[in-house]
Amino acid sequence: MLPLMHDFTDETVLVFGGGPVGARKARRFDREADVIVVSPDFADSEFGDAERVRAAPDAAAAADWIERTGPALVVAATDDEALNEAIADGARDQGALVNRTDVDGDREVGSVVVVPATVRDGPVTVAVATGGTSPALSKHLRERFETEFAGVGELAAVTGDLRTELKARGVPPTERRDAIRAAVRSRRVWKALDSPGSNTRQVVTDVIDEHTGDLS
């Protein structure tokens, strides 16, 4: 499996199944896409801002839903294996990605095997997956990342700005790269991130100055 980033801006994610798994998938994509959940019943769970449609589609009706909505991704999360298979076939026929929640192991071409646990902080995204073998471990690692790497979004933004400044000053690429690497590996910088009220940008600038000269 090769992890990739997919931009779902202005895309539709179509979820079949209103149980806890369908609800979790709806919440997962709700911030990224327009989500439609089709199911005869809905669990007592949060579906975010997803549009919920109460219907019990058979294979033909599911294919019609896929054709009409033109989703980028179809999630087959019903408790009917045959229906999930039909949904997956319908998604592939329309050129959509498909995520079957009832199958582990090998998948067919075009399938999204695992939707990873994700942590976001500004421009930084950290995703962790266990190949579907241990969702509990994925969740635990995500929670650790949230705690241990708090503030990385700010660090990414600051180093990105300073990298642009170094480039504008004509600092050679190798020297520029080494300076930014020194900053992101600096204990002083990480301590500043963990200290409320610290001027992280100034600390990063100080570290970079040690390698390239005065940036301040």
Secondary structure, DSSP 4 states (H G I P E B T S, - for coil): --------TT-EEEEE--SHHHHHHHHHHHTTSEEEEEESS--SS--TT-EEEE----HHHHHHHHHHH--SEEEE--S-HHHHHHHHHHHHHTT-EEEETT--S---TTB-----EEEEETTEEEEE--TTS-HHHHHHHHHHHHHHTTTHHHHHHHHHHHHHHHHHTT--HHHHHHHHHHHHH-HHHHHHHHSTT--HHHHHHHHHHHHHS---
